[in-house]
């Protein structure tokens, strides 16, 4: 079920950049974005694009 903050998981890439993904849209065992399929990665949001800065 999508909705609410509790349904979002935060995943980093090898450089520490954060992505927000709905838990139901990804492999729940993944700890880095590179471990996701391209389809799963496309469903995640680059947090830096949302906030507009590397550090927030």
C-alpha positions in Angstrom: 0.0 0.0 0.0 1.4 3.4 -1.0 1.0 6.3 1.2 2.5 8.0 4.1 6.0 8.5 5.3 6.1 5.0 6.8 5.9 3.4 3.4 9.1 5.1 2.1 12.5 3.5 2.4 15.8 5.5 2.0 18.5 4.0 -0.1 22.0 5.4 -0.8 24.3 4.9 -3.8 28.0 4.1 -3.5 28.8 7.8 -3.2 26.3 8.4 -0.4 23.6 10.1 -2.5 20.1 9.3 -1.2 17.0 8.0 -3.0 13.5 7.7 -1.7 11.5 4.6 -2.8 8.2 3.1 -1.9 8.9 -0.1 0.0 6.4 -2.0 -2.2 8.2 -0.9 -5.4 11.6 -2.4 -4.7 13.5 -5.5 -3.5 13.3 -5.0 0.2 16.8 -6.6 0.7 18.6 -3.9 -1.2 20.8 -1.6 0.7 22.3 0.4 -2.2 20.6 1.7 -5.3 22.9 -0.3 -7.6 21.4 -3.5 -6.1 18.1 -2.6 -7.6 17.0 -3.4 -11.2 16.7 -0.6 -13.6 12.9 -0.8 -13.3 13.1 -0.5 -9.5 15.6 2.4 -9.8 13.2 4.3 -12.1 10.5 4.1 -9.4 12.8 5.9 -6.9 13.3 9.6 -6.5 16.7 11.2 -6.2 16.3 13.2 -3.0 18.9 15.7 -4.2 16.6 16.6 -7.2 13.7 17.2 -4.8 15.6 19.3 -2.3 18.0 20.8 -4.8 21.2 20.4 -2.8 23.7 17.6 -2.0 23.3 18.3 1.7 20.1 19.1 3.5 
